[in-house]
């Protein structure tokens, strides 16, 4: 199994017969891009107001959305600022629908990856740490009080 992300695309349905084309999975570069798009001006923390836009911009490859004249607003292979401009012009409810579709897609992919990991090892993952048997049995670690 390759450790590299294959650049597959997935079609996600939206209301009214529209759809999105999104990346199946993000690679490290995409993940870092998403974080950088969401950072505050000082670059130190994630701005929650920027997070949704960063998620959509990072996953979105294309869509079927049209302008008032019925022409598809093409975003495939457009510069990030052009895609951001198109997203900023959406109705807030429509942007919310797009974000929710992408969030649900990301959750499905993550759940499938976790299931695959569990099936591959044949065991259920345990907690990263467990109590010391000495502590459970009431003994000490050997240090004096």
Order of alpha helices (4+ residues) and beta strands (2+ residues): beta-beta-alpha-alpha-beta-alpha-alpha-alpha
